[in-house]
Amino acid sequence: MELGVERLLVVGCLLFVVGCWLFVVGCWLFVICCWLFVIRYWLMVSQLSSFPSPGLKICCAVKLKLLV
């Protein structure tokens, strides 16, 4: 009986440690994804404000005409 309890405690501790590591990795992935989303949004807004390509100008002009 004693051996089973010790084994159960060891397995429980290992599962707890693995769960903590997975939580930390998940948090880092979430932070990285948020930063990528912010950077992508910032690049999109900066491109729309400067109109670097004529294709983008035409696309936005068509959208504005459809809205009006």
N, C-alpha and C positions, 0 to 999 in steps of 0.2 A: 504494500500500500504506500509506503514512504517513497519508493522509487517512482511510482506513477505520479505522485504529487510533484516531486522534483522535476520530472520530465515535463509535466504540464506547465510548471512555472517557467522553465527554460524556453519552451515553445511559445508561451505567451509573451515573454520578454522579447524574443526574437521577432515575433509578429508585430509587437509594439514598435520596435526599432525600425523594422521595414516600413511600417505604416507612417512613421514620422519622416523617414527619408522620402517616401513617395509624396507626402504632403509638402515637404520643402521643394522637391522637384516640380510639383504641380504649381506651387506658388511662383517659382521662378519662371516657368513657362507662361503663366498668366501675365506676369509683369512684362516679359519679352513680347508677348502678343499685343498687349496694350500699347507698348512703345511703338511697335511696328504699325499699329493702326493709327496712332497719332502722327507718326512720320508720314504715312501714306496720305492721310487727310490733309496735313500741312502742305505736302507737295502738290496735291490736287488743287487746293485753294490758291497756292502761289502760281500755279500754271494758269488757272482761270483768270487771275487778276492781271497777268502780264500778256496773255494771249500769244504764246510763242509760235504757234503754227496756224496757217490760214484755215486748215481743216477744222480746227477747234473753233475758230471764229464763225465759220459757216454753220457748224453744228449748233452753237449757242444762239446764233441769229435765228435759225429755223425754230429752235425751241421757244425763243422769246416771241416769235410771230405766232406760233401755235397757242401760246398762252394768252395773247392779246386778241 
